[in-house]
């Protein structure tokens, strides 16, 4: 049987969600709203990267390790910037 990745973080998130439900149930919709915004920002950031760099996708580059690493970092920065922008309300 495969080990579930990040099981400890999933457990912590579930416990914290239960705590929110017990102590402040009115905050559960707000939590869901914020989680959906961050998830949507990650998807939008990914698609922005794909549309801006259609021929430089990290999974299709076979030139050098340096170029693949740069493509991964580029995508990480774009996705991260989208998440931070949405999180800050920009």
Secondary structure, 3 states (H helix, E strand, C coil): CCCCCCHHHHHHHHHHHHHHHHHCHHHHHHHHHHHHHHHHHHHHHHHHHHHHCCCCCCCCCCCCHHHHHHHHHHHHHHHHHHHHHHHHCC
